[in-house]
Amino acid sequence: MVITDLLGVAKMAAITLDGRGRIRHWDDTAAELFGVGPPRALGRPPAELLRLPREHRGAFEPEAFGHVWCGACTLPRVDDGERAEVGWWVYPIGGTPGEHGISVLALAADLRRLRRDGIGITIGDLLLAPPGRPAGAGAAARRPAGARLLRVEPALTAPRADLPGQGADPFAGRLAGLLPALDPAAAEKIASRVLGLGCPAVSLGLTIRLPIVPHTAENPAAPRAGGAVPPPRSARPRAAPRDVPASWEPLTYLGEAGEQIGSSLDHLQAARTLAEVLVPRLADFAAVELLERVVADSAPPAAEIDETTPMRRVAVAHTDDPGRWDEAVPEGEALLLPPRTPCVQAMRTGRPVHVRRVGPAQAARFAAAFGDRDLSPLFIGRALLIVPLIARGRVLGTFELLRKPDRPGFGDLDLAMVDELARRAALCIDNGRLYRREVQVAEELQRSMLPGDPPDVAGARVRYRYRPAEQAAQVGGDWFDAIPLPGCRLGLVVGDVMGHGLTSAAIMGQLRTAVRTLATEDMRPDRLLRQLDGLARRLGEDYLATCLYAVYDPVERRCTFANAGHVPPVLVSADGASRVLPVPPGVPIGVGGEPFQTMEIVVEDGAQLVLCTDGLLERRDRDIEQGLAELRGRLAGASADLDGTCDDLLDTLAAGTPADDIAIVAVGFDGIPKDEVVTWELEPEPASVPWIRAQVAARLAGWSLHDLTDTAQLLVSELVTNALVHGAGSLGVRLIKGRTLLCEVHDDGADLPQLRHAEATDESGRGLQLVSHLAARWGTHRTDTGKIVWVEQRLPC
């Protein structure tokens, strides 16, 4: 049954978003429902403020979704983490009505409250109103005993113009009461838009106790002796088709119940649905209790069950008056069940425990499992059935069923149906738990493979941003990195593995590790991509990825690029002009057969470079070329605040729940001041050693680094001496004051020095041991003409 026009009937929260998807209006009902007030909510995207499921975030994006969405989800409150069951009606408004610029209107309601208290309306002779709510004199007398809402689901429906108060004008008035003050034209536009898309409504599943009325052809509504009358037509059970035998009813029920239980990938929602479908068809009271580790989906279910196993009650359903058992057996309560209770027995044996009628002594023992609360009235005289939930050979929990004394006990057919539902529900709960676990593992895997904080290097500033795709289980293969290289240079890489899922994430991790390893060999960008391409083709056919690799030299103020089918970067000059760099396109990594090319440009101090993946540029309404044009436009005149630049790009170019991963690397080119770099060319003769020692001391004195002089002189002496003994051709020294004091010695020799252990009788081999002991770091790398040996010393604080 669908109840139309929920506005004015149920308590609803109203939230409005501006054209950027940020919250503009957040009322008191929203603050009560989500546990966060307007000061913290305003100006933030809903997906950032609330832990919305990823599959629903797109509905709150003004540009990404574009049509009305209604549905339900369970999410934690911001203040205390308590899970709230929320119904949503989200409308794309579009345009800029009034001065408020409302692009999205989201209405929300507490479904758990609606299910518990009713919604204060009358269906025929049935009043659905919370206890104590003023509904007119005699309302309580008209309320049928046993009336209870089981299911409340968000829905959309057209306004009922045939009923008083259901036209467009009253609706617009009630809607305007939820929104901030708007001019009449804006309010009318929003109301018209909502009416055109569908009014907020709920689909109800309810139970009522029907009187027994004899049917006569002459007068089917004739009252019986005693005043009983037929139930209102809207509350009568739907008759089965004439050609369906009555014996099929249990199969129909099992099919429909199983479909409802399996309709969600949320394991807790599956447990709640199980309780709802059991009542009242099979029981008058149902409670589902799961192992705590199943609820948290943090580990597989326990192999052994005893009284020390923590559990949690996740669902309760009953046919008693609303709120009758809320305090006695609340949902969400943590439990430690005493030994030898029927619940522990059912879980340990794997077989149901059936008590045909619970006597007073048994009721007292059962109630003792719940502490000091007197739950004997819940058990006395009722039929009790406790069924374990077992999936894949592991116990997940139990559910308990009770029937009132005036109802027959559980028969063989009932036991068979309960057993079948238990198997289906256990599998759905375990599948939901495994799905959640898979999502968590995939996200943790991807997160562990992405870099941490950007490196602090001389002459450049680096900032990252990463936003995963909207599909929770579809982790992607986007990666990015900034790699400190010898000579104060910086390696920059951004790439995108083709496809999604764990395989892509694993490939991404391997390629990122390979790039870092190859980068330390100080290869030219084109040669690095060639090596990476060969590695990918040796690993397998699925290793396909686009990649852009760049090296920035803050001393020479040059940036070298090589590309493997990736989107080009955008360079912003110091005066704010932006342009898309015409880097060679190249073919993706793993294709092979084509060479990679290198492009080198001069970059001025104060320039910025932005690299990204195609998830930032490509959307449903925009191709990559259009995205690049918009990116260049957004970067024109960008400030030196790289964090602000990255955030602005995500806010303006990316959907809040993108269809593809988004990675952004922003680099500010500051360069190393020329007076902090000095170079000497030496004659390859022994007299050069004392001369360079004196030159280094003089330069360090000019930099006020007197404390480093003795160690620096010793280190440069060892490196120059080794170059004279083992090197050949030209000889040079470069000293750079950056984040550290860097000393480089280059020569034309091909052999790289190796650190080795010198015995007591050896006449050589101790020089590099001394270097390794005195330097903070040291290393070697080849050049086009020879090699460089370098050492670093930490600068004094």
C-alpha positions in Angstrom: 0.0 0.0 0.0 1.3 3.5 -0.8 0.5 6.5 1.4 0.6 9.7 -0.6 1.9 13.2 0.3 4.1 12.5 3.3 4.8 16.2 3.8 2.8 17.5 6.8 2.2 14.0 8.0 5.6 12.7 9.0 8.6 14.6 10.5 11.0 15.2 7.6 14.4 16.9 7.3 15.0 19.3 4.4 18.5 19.8 3.0 19.4 21.9 0.0 22.6 21.9 -2.0 24.1 24.6 -4.2 25.5 24.2 -7.7 28.8 22.8 -6.3 27.0 20.1 -4.3 27.6 21.8 -1.0 25.0 22.1 1.8 23.2 25.5 1.8 20.3 24.7 4.2 20.3 22.2 7.1 17.3 22.4 9.4 16.8 21.3 13.0 15.2 18.0 12.0 18.4 17.1 10.0 20.5 18.1 13.0 18.4 15.7 15.2 18.4 12.9 12.7 22.1 13.0 11.8 23.6 14.3 15.0 25.3 17.4 13.6 24.2 21.0 13.7 24.2 23.6 10.9 27.6 25.2 11.8 29.4 22.0 11.0 27.1 21.0 8.1 26.8 24.1 6.0 29.3 24.5 3.1 30.2 20.8 3.1 29.3 18.0 0.5 26.9 15.5 2.0 29.2 12.6 1.2 32.0 14.2 3.2 29.7 15.0 6.2 27.7 11.8 6.2 29.1 8.3 5.6 26.8 7.7 2.7 27.1 4.4 0.9 29.1 4.9 -2.3 26.3 3.6 -4.5 24.0 6.4 -3.3 26.4 9.4 -3.3 25.8 10.2 -7.0 22.2 11.2 -6.2 23.6 14.2 -4.4 25.7 15.4 -7.3 24.0 18.2 -9.2 25.7 17.3 -12.5 26.3 13.6 -12.2 22.9 12.2 -11.5 20.2 14.4 -13.0 17.1 12.5 -12.0 15.0 12.0 -8.8 16.1 9.2 -6.4 14.3 7.7 -3.4 15.7 4.9 -1.3 16.9 3.9 2.1 20.3 3.4 3.7 21.7 2.9 7.1 24.5 5.2 8.2 26.1 6.3 11.5 25.2 9.5 13.2 28.0 12.1 13.3 28.0 12.6 17.0 27.8 9.2 18.6 28.1 6.7 15.7 24.7 5.2 16.4 23.3 3.8 13.2 20.2 5.6 11.8 17.9 4.1 9.2 17.2 7.0 6.8 14.7 7.3 3.9 15.7 9.7 1.2 13.8 11.7 -1.5 16.4 13.5 -3.5 15.3 15.9 -6.3 17.5 17.7 -8.9 16.2 21.2 -9.0 18.6 22.7 -11.6 19.0 26.4 -12.4 19.3 29.1 -9.8 15.9 29.8 -8.3 16.0 33.0 -6.3 19.3 34.0 -4.8 19.8 30.7 -3.1 21.0 28.7 -6.1 19.3 25.5 -5.0 20.4 22.7 -7.3 19.4 19.7 -5.2 16.7 19.3 -2.6 17.0 16.3 -0.3 14.2 15.3 2.1 15.0 12.7 4.8 12.9 10.8 7.4 13.7 8.4 10.2 12.3 5.1 8.9 12.9 3.4 12.3 10.7 6.0 14.0 8.0 5.7 11.3 8.0 1.9 11.7 7.8 2.1 15.4 5.4 5.0 16.0 3.4 5.0 12.8 2.8 8.1 10.7 -0.4 9.5 12.3 -2.8 8.8 9.4 -6.0 6.8 9.0 -6.4 4.1 6.3 -10.1 3.3 6.2 -11.0 2.4 9.8 -7.3 1.7 10.8 -5.6 4.5 12.7 -1.8 4.4 12.4 -0.7 6.9 15.1 1.9 6.8 17.9 0.7 6.1 21.4 -0.2 9.3 23.2 -0.3 11.4 20.0 -3.4 13.6 20.0 -5.6 12.2 17.2 -8.9 13.3 18.4 -11.2 12.0 21.1 -12.0 8.4 20.7 -9.1 7.7 18.4 -7.6 5.1 20.7 -11.0 3.3 20.8 -11.0 3.2 17.0 -7.5 1.7 16.8 -7.7 -2.0 16.1 -5.7 -4.2 18.4 -2.6 -5.8 16.8 -2.1 -3.1 14.1 1.6 -2.8 13.5 3.8 -1.4 10.7 6.4 -4.0 9.5 7.9 -2.3 6.5 8.3 1.4 5.6 10.0 2.1 2.3 10.5 5.4 0.5 8.4 5.8 -2.7 7.3 8.5 -5.1 3.7 9.2 -6.1 1.7 11.9 -7.9 -0.4 14.2 -5.6 -4.0 13.1 -5.0 -5.9 16.0 -6.5 -9.2 14.3 -5.8 -8.7 14.5 -2.0 -9.0 17.7 0.0 -5.6 19.3 0.8 -3.8 17.2 -1.8 -3.5 19.8 -4.6 -0.4 21.6 -5.8 -1.0 24.8 -3.7 -1.3 23.1 -0.3 1.7 20.9 -1.2 3.8 24.0 -2.2 2.9 25.6 1.1 4.0 22.7 3.2 7.2 22.3 1.1 8.0 26.0 1.5 7.6 25.6 5.3 10.6 23.2 5.3 12.8 25.4 3.2 14.7 28.6 4.0 12.9 31.9 3.1 12.5 32.0 -0.7 10.8 34.5 -2.9 7.4 33.2 -4.2 8.7 32.6 -7.8 11.6 30.4 -6.5 9.4 28.5 -4.1 6.8 27.9 -6.8 9.5 26.6 -9.2 10.9 24.2 -6.6 7.4 22.9 -5.7 6.6 22.5 -9.4 9.8 20.6 -10.0 9.1 18.2 -7.0 5.5 17.7 -8.1 6.7 16.8 -11.6 9.2 14.3 -10.3 6.9 12.7 -7.7 5.8 13.6 -4.2 7.6 12.0 -1.2 5.6 8.9 -0.1 6.1 5.6 1.7 5.2 2.1 0.8 3.9 0.4 3.9 3.8 -3.3 4.9 1.5 -3.7 7.9 -0.4 -6.3 9.9 -3.8 -5.9 11.5 -6.0 -8.4 13.3 -9.1 -9.1 11.1 -12.5 -9.9 12.6 -14.1 -13.1 11.4 -17.1 -12.2 9.3 -19.4 -14.8 7.6 -19.6 -14.2 3.8 -23.1 -14.0 2.3 -23.8 -13.3 -1.4 -26.7 -11.0 -0.5 -24.9 -8.8 2.0 -21.1 -9.5 2.3 -20.8 -6.6 4.7 -23.7 -7.6 7.1 -22.7 -7.5 10.7 -22.5 -10.6 12.9 -24.2 -10.9 16.2 -22.0 -9.0 18.6 -21.4 -6.1 16.3 -18.4 -7.4 14.3 -18.1 -5.8 10.9 -16.0 -6.7 7.9 -12.6 -5.0 7.7 -12.2 -2.0 5.4 -11.5 -3.0 1.8 -8.0 -1.4 2.0 -7.0 -3.7 4.8 -8.3 -7.0 3.5 -5.7 -9.7 2.6 -5.2 -10.0 -1.1 -6.9 -13.1 -2.5 -4.7 -15.7 -4.3 -5.5 -16.3 -8.0 -8.2 -18.9 -8.5 -5.9 -21.3 -10.3 -3.3 -21.4 -7.6 -3.8 -24.2 -5.0 -3.9 -23.2 -1.3 -1.1 -25.7 -0.7 1.2 -23.4 -2.6 0.9 -20.6 -0.1 4.0 -21.7 2.0 6.1 -21.8 -1.2 4.9 -18.4 -2.2 5.7 -17.0 1.2 9.1 -18.6 1.2 9.9 -17.2 -2.2 8.8 -13.7 -1.3 10.5 -13.8 2.1 13.7 -15.1 0.6 13.7 -12.4 -2.1 13.2 -9.7 0.6 16.0 -11.0 2.7 18.4 -11.2 -0.2 17.6 -7.8 -1.6 20.5 -6.0 0.2 24.2 -6.5 0.3 24.2 -5.1 3.9 24.4 -8.1 6.3 22.7 -6.2 9.1 19.9 -5.2 6.8 19.4 -8.8 5.8 19.2 -9.7 9.5 16.5 -7.0 10.1 14.5 -8.2 7.1 14.6 -11.7 8.5 12.9 -10.6 11.7 10.3 -8.6 9.7 9.3 -11.4 7.4 9.0 -13.9 10.3 6.4 -11.7 12.1 3.5 -12.2 12.1 3.4 -15.1 9.5 5.4 -17.5 11.7 5.8 -15.8 15.1 4.5 -13.0 17.3 8.0 -12.0 18.4 11.3 -12.4 16.6 14.8 -11.3 17.6 18.0 -11.8 15.6 21.4 -12.0 17.5 24.7 -12.2 15.7 28.2 -12.8 16.8 30.0 -9.5 17.5 32.7 -10.3 15.0 30.0 -10.9 12.3 28.4 -7.6 13.1 31.7 -5.8 12.8 32.6 -8.0 9.7 36.2 -7.7 11.0 37.0 -11.5 11.0 35.5 -14.9 10.1 32.9 -16.3 12.5 34.2 -18.2 15.4 34.7 -21.9 15.1 33.9 -22.5 18.8 31.0 -21.0 20.6 30.7 -20.7 24.4 29.4 -18.3 27.1 32.4 -16.0 26.5 31.5 -15.3 22.9 30.2 -11.7 22.5 27.0 -11.2 20.6 24.8 -8.4 19.6 21.0 -8.1 19.1 20.6 -6.5 15.7 16.9 -6.8 15.0 13.6 -7.2 16.9 10.1 -7.5 15.5 6.8 -8.2 17.3 3.0 -7.8 17.1 2.6 -6.2 20.6 1.9 -2.6 21.0 4.5 -0.3 19.5 7.4 0.3 22.0 6.2 -2.6 24.2 9.7 -4.3 24.2 12.0 -1.5 23.1 13.6 -1.0 26.6 13.4 -4.7 27.6 15.1 -6.1 24.4 16.6 -3.1 22.6 18.2 -3.4 19.2 22.0 -3.0 19.3 22.4 -4.4 22.8 25.7 -6.3 23.4 25.2 -9.8 25.0 27.1 -12.4 26.8 24.9 -15.4 27.1 25.2 -17.6 30.2 26.2 -21.3 29.7 23.5 -23.9 29.1 21.0 -21.4 27.8 19.0 -22.5 24.7 20.8 -20.0 22.5 24.2 -21.3 23.3 22.9 -24.9 23.0 21.5 -24.1 19.5 24.7 -22.6 18.3 27.0 -25.3 19.7 24.8 -28.2 18.4 23.8 -26.6 15.2 20.2 -27.7 15.8 17.1 -25.7 16.7 15.8 -25.7 20.3 12.0 -26.0 20.4 10.0 -25.5 23.6 6.3 -26.1 23.0 5.1 -24.1 26.0 7.5 -22.1 28.3 6.6 -22.6 32.0 7.3 -20.1 34.8 10.5 -21.8 35.9 11.8 -22.0 32.3 10.8 -18.4 31.7 12.8 -17.3 34.8 15.9 -19.1 33.5 15.6 -17.7 30.1 15.0 -14.2 31.4 18.1 -14.5 33.6 20.2 -14.4 30.4 19.3 -10.7 30.0 20.4 -9.4 33.4 18.2 -7.7 35.9 15.3 -7.1 33.6 12.1 -9.1 34.2 11.4 -10.7 30.9 9.3 -13.5 32.2 6.1 -12.1 30.7 7.7 -12.3 27.3 8.2 -16.1 27.7 5.5 -17.5 30.0 3.0 -19.7 28.2 4.4 -19.0 24.8 5.9 -21.4 22.2 9.7 -20.8 21.8 11.9 -21.7 18.9 15.6 -20.9 18.8 17.3 -21.4 15.5 21.0 -21.2 14.7 22.2 -19.2 11.7 24.9 -21.3 10.0 26.6 -20.6 6.7 29.5 -22.4 5.1 29.9 -24.5 8.3 30.3 -21.5 10.6 27.8 -20.2 13.2 26.8 -16.6 12.6 24.3 -16.3 15.4 20.7 -17.2 16.2 17.2 -16.0 16.0 14.4 -16.6 18.6 10.7 -16.9 17.8 7.8 -16.7 20.2 4.1 -17.4 19.7 1.5 -16.0 22.1 -0.5 -18.5 24.3 -3.7 -18.1 22.2 -1.9 -19.3 19.1 -1.0 -22.9 18.2 2.5 -24.0 18.7 5.0 -24.5 15.9 4.0 -27.4 13.7 6.0 -29.5 11.3 5.3 -27.2 8.4 6.3 -24.2 10.4 9.5 -25.8 11.5 10.3 -26.7 7.9 9.7 -23.1 6.7 11.8 -21.7 9.5 14.6 -24.0 8.7 14.5 -23.0 5.1 14.5 -19.3 5.9 17.3 -19.8 8.4 19.5 -21.3 5.7 18.7 -18.5 3.2 19.1 -15.7 5.7 22.4 -17.1 7.0 23.8 -17.3 3.5 22.7 -13.7 2.8 24.2 -12.4 6.0 27.5 -14.2 5.4 27.5 -13.0 1.7 26.9 -9.4 2.9 29.7 -9.8 5.5 32.1 -11.2 2.9 31.1 -8.4 0.5 31.9 -5.8 3.1 35.1 -7.5 3.9 36.1 -7.7 0.3 35.4 -4.0 -0.1 37.5 -3.2 3.0 40.4 -5.4 1.8 40.3 -3.8 -1.7 40.4 -0.3 -0.2 43.1 -1.1 2.3 45.2 -2.7 -0.5 44.8 0.3 -2.7 45.5 2.7 0.1 48.6 0.8 1.2 50.0 1.1 -2.3 49.5 4.8 -2.7 52.2 7.2 -1.4 52.0 8.9 2.0 52.9 12.5 2.6 54.6 14.3 -0.3 58.4 14.5 0.0 60.1 17.6 1.3 62.7 18.5 -1.3 64.7 21.5 -2.2 63.5 23.7 -5.0 60.0 22.2 -5.3 56.7 21.8 -3.5 54.4 18.8 -4.1 50.8 18.2 -3.2 48.6 15.1 -3.9 44.9 14.5 -4.1 43.1 11.2 -4.7 39.4 10.4 -4.9 38.3 6.8 -5.5 35.5 5.8 -7.8 31.9 5.7 -6.6 31.6 1.9 -6.8 32.8 0.6 -3.5 34.1 -2.7 -4.7 35.5 -1.3 -8.0 38.9 0.0 -6.7 41.0 1.3 -9.5 44.5 1.3 -10.7 45.3 5.0 -10.6 48.7 5.8 -9.0 50.9 8.8 -8.5 54.2 9.5 -6.9 57.0 12.0 -6.3 60.4 10.5 -6.0 63.5 12.4 -4.7 66.4 11.8 -7.1 70.1 12.4 -6.9 71.3 16.0 -7.5 68.2 17.5 -5.7 66.1 16.5 -8.7 62.5 15.3 -8.4 60.8 12.4 -10.3 57.1 12.8 -10.9 54.8 10.0 -12.1 51.1 9.6 -12.6 49.6 6.5 -14.2 46.3 4.6 -14.7 46.1 0.8 -15.0 43.3 -0.2 -17.4 40.3 -1.8 -15.7 39.1 -1.9 -12.1 39.1 -4.3 -9.2 41.7 -6.1 -7.1 43.7 -7.2 -10.1 44.1 -3.6 -11.3 45.1 -2.5 -7.8 47.7 -5.2 -7.6 49.1 -4.4 -11.0 49.2 -0.7 -10.0 51.2 -1.6 -6.9 53.7 -3.6 -9.0 54.1 -0.9 -11.6 54.5 1.8 -8.9 57.3 -0.2 -7.2 59.0 -0.8 -10.5 59.0 2.9 -11.3 60.5 3.8 -8.0 63.2 1.1 -8.5 64.0 2.3 -12.0 64.0 5.9 -11.0 66.7 5.4 -8.5 68.9 4.2 -11.4 68.6 7.8 -12.7 67.4 6.8 -16.1 66.2 9.3 -18.7 62.3 9.3 -18.7 62.1 7.6 -22.1 64.4 4.8 -21.1 62.5 4.3 -17.8 59.2 3.9 -19.7 60.9 1.5 -22.1 62.1 -0.6 -19.2 58.7 -0.5 -17.5 57.0 -1.5 -20.8 59.3 -4.5 -21.1 58.6 -5.5 -17.5 54.8 -5.3 -18.0 54.9 -7.4 -21.1 56.9 -10.1 -19.3 54.5 -10.1 -16.4 51.4 -10.8 -18.5 48.9 -9.7 -21.1 46.7 -7.8 -18.6 49.5 -5.4 -17.6 48.3 -2.4 -19.5 48.6 1.1 -18.2 49.0 4.7 -19.2 51.9 6.6 -17.6 53.5 10.0 -17.6 57.0 10.4 -16.1 58.8 13.7 -15.6 62.0 14.8 -13.9 62.5 18.3 -12.6 66.0 19.7 -12.0 65.8 22.7 -9.7 69.4 23.7 -10.4 69.2 23.7 -14.2 65.5 24.7 -14.0 64.6 22.2 -16.6 61.8 19.5 -16.7 62.0 16.4 -18.9 58.9 14.4 -19.9 58.2 11.0 -21.5 54.6 9.8 -22.0 53.0 6.4 -22.5 49.5 7.2 -23.7 48.5 9.4 -20.6 46.7 12.7 -20.6 49.1 15.6 -20.9 49.9 17.9 -18.0 49.1 21.6 -17.7 51.9 24.1 -17.0 51.1 27.4 -15.3 53.7 30.1 -15.8 54.8 32.5 -13.1 52.5 35.2 -14.5 49.5 32.9 -14.4 49.2 31.9 -18.1 48.3 28.2 -18.5 48.9 25.8 -21.4 48.6 22.1 -22.1 52.1 20.7 -22.7 52.4 19.0 -26.1 54.2 15.9 -24.7 54.7 13.0 -27.1 51.6 10.8 -26.9 53.3 7.4 -26.9 51.5 4.0 -26.5 50.4 2.6 -23.2 52.7 0.5 -21.1 52.4 -3.2 -22.0 51.6 -2.7 -25.7 55.2 -2.6 -26.9 56.6 -2.2 -30.4 56.8 1.6 -30.3 59.6 3.8 -29.0 59.1 6.5 -26.3 60.3 10.0 -26.8 61.6 12.7 -24.4 60.6 16.3 -24.4 62.6 18.9 -22.3 61.4 22.4 -21.4 62.8 25.3 -19.4 60.6 26.2 -16.3 60.9 29.5 -14.5 60.7 29.9 -10.8 57.1 30.3 -9.6 55.7 28.1 -12.3 53.3 25.2 -11.5 52.8 21.8 -13.1 49.6 19.8 -12.7 49.4 16.1 -13.6 46.2 14.1 -13.3 44.4 11.0 -14.4 41.4 11.0 -16.9 38.9 10.6 -14.0 39.2 14.3 -13.3 38.6 15.2 -17.0 36.1 12.8 -18.4 32.5 12.7 -17.3 29.1 11.7 -18.8 28.6 15.2 -20.3 32.3 16.0 -21.1 35.1 14.2 -23.1 38.8 14.4 -22.3 39.5 17.3 -24.7 36.8 19.4 -23.1 38.0 18.4 -19.7 41.5 19.5 -20.6 40.2 22.9 -21.8 38.3 23.4 -18.5 41.4 22.3 -16.5 43.6 24.8 -18.3 40.9 27.5 -17.7 40.7 26.7 -14.0 44.4 26.8 -13.6 44.9 30.2 -15.3 45.9 32.7 -12.7 46.2 29.9 -10.0 47.7 31.1 -6.7 50.8 29.6 -5.1 48.6 27.6 -2.7 48.9 24.1 -4.1 46.4 22.7 -1.6 43.8 25.3 -2.6 44.5 24.5 -6.3 43.9 20.8 -5.8 40.8 21.3 -3.8 39.4 23.7 -6.3 40.0 21.3 -9.1 38.1 18.5 -7.3 35.3 20.8 -6.4 34.8 22.3 -9.8 35.8 19.6 -12.3 35.2 16.3 -10.5 31.9 14.8 -9.5 31.7 14.1 -5.8 31.2 10.4 -6.6 33.2 9.9 -9.8 32.7 7.0 -12.1 36.5 6.6 -12.3 39.3 7.2 -9.8 40.9 10.6 -9.7 44.5 11.4 -9.0 46.1 14.9 -9.0 49.7 15.8 -8.5 50.5 19.6 -8.3 54.1 20.8 -8.2 55.4 24.3 -7.5 58.7 25.0 -9.2 60.7 27.2 -6.9 64.3 26.3 -8.0 67.4 26.4 -5.8 69.0 29.9 -5.6 72.0 30.2 -7.8 74.2 31.4 -4.9 73.5 28.1 -3.1 75.1 26.0 -5.9 78.8 26.0 -6.8 80.7 23.9 -9.3 84.4 23.3 -9.8 86.3 21.6 -12.6 89.5 19.9 -11.4 92.6 18.7 -13.1 92.9 14.9 -12.7 96.1 15.1 -10.6 96.9 14.7 -6.8 97.4 18.4 -6.3 93.7 18.9 -6.8 92.8 17.3 -3.5 94.2 19.9 -1.1 92.9 22.7 -3.5 89.3 21.4 -3.4 89.5 21.0 0.3 90.3 24.7 0.7 87.6 25.7 -1.8 84.9 23.7 0.1 85.9 25.2 3.4 85.7 28.7 2.0 82.3 28.1 0.5 80.9 26.6 3.7 82.2 29.7 5.6 80.3 31.9 3.2 77.1 29.8 3.9 77.8 30.0 7.7 78.1 26.2 7.9 81.3 26.2 9.9 80.2 23.1 11.9 80.1 21.0 8.8 83.5 22.0 7.4 85.8 19.3 8.8 83.5 16.4 7.9 82.8 17.9 4.4 86.5 18.3 3.7 87.2 14.7 4.7 84.3 13.4 2.6 85.3 15.4 -0.5 89.0 14.3 -0.1 87.9 10.6 -0.1 85.6 11.0 -3.1 88.1 13.0 -5.2 90.9 10.6 -4.3 88.8 7.6 -5.4 88.0 9.4 -8.7 91.7 10.0 -9.3 92.6 6.3 -8.6 89.6 4.5 -10.2 88.2 7.1 -12.6 89.3 8.6 -15.9 89.0 11.7 -18.0 87.4 14.9 -16.6 86.9 15.5 -12.9 84.4 17.8 -11.2 82.8 18.7 -7.9 79.4 20.3 -7.2 78.2 21.6 -3.8 74.5 22.3 -3.3 72.9 23.8 -0.2 69.4 22.5 -0.2 67.4 20.6 2.5 70.8 19.0 3.1 74.4 19.8 2.1 75.0 17.7 -1.1 78.4 17.1 -2.5 78.8 15.4 -5.9 82.0 14.2 -7.6 81.8 13.2 -11.2 84.4 11.6 -13.5 84.4 9.6 -16.8 85.0 6.2 -15.2 82.6 3.5 -15.9 83.1 1.4 -12.8 80.8 2.2 -9.9 82.5 2.1 -6.4 81.4 -0.8 -4.1 81.3 -0.8 -0.4 83.2 -3.8 1.0 84.7 -5.0 4.2 88.4 -4.4 4.5 90.5 -6.8 6.4 93.2 -5.7 8.9 96.0 -6.4 6.4 94.3 -4.7 3.4 96.0 -1.6 2.1 92.8 -0.1 0.6 89.0 -0.4 0.7 88.4 1.7 3.8 87.5 4.9 2.1 83.9 4.1 1.4 83.5 2.7 4.9 84.5 6.0 6.2 82.2 7.8 3.8 79.3 5.5 4.8 80.0 6.2 8.5 80.3 10.0 8.2 77.6 10.9 5.7 73.9 10.9 6.3 73.4 9.3 2.9 75.6 8.5 0.0 75.2 6.8 -3.4 76.2 6.5 -7.0 74.6 6.7 -10.4 75.7 6.6 -14.0 75.6 9.5 -16.4 75.9 9.7 -20.2 79.7 10.2 -19.9 80.6 8.4 -16.7 79.4 8.3 -13.1 78.6 10.5 -10.1 79.3 9.6 -6.4 77.4 11.8 -4.0 77.2 12.3 -0.2 74.7 14.3 2.0 75.2 15.9 5.3 72.4 17.1 7.5 72.2 20.9 8.0 72.4 22.2 11.6 69.0 23.1 13.1 
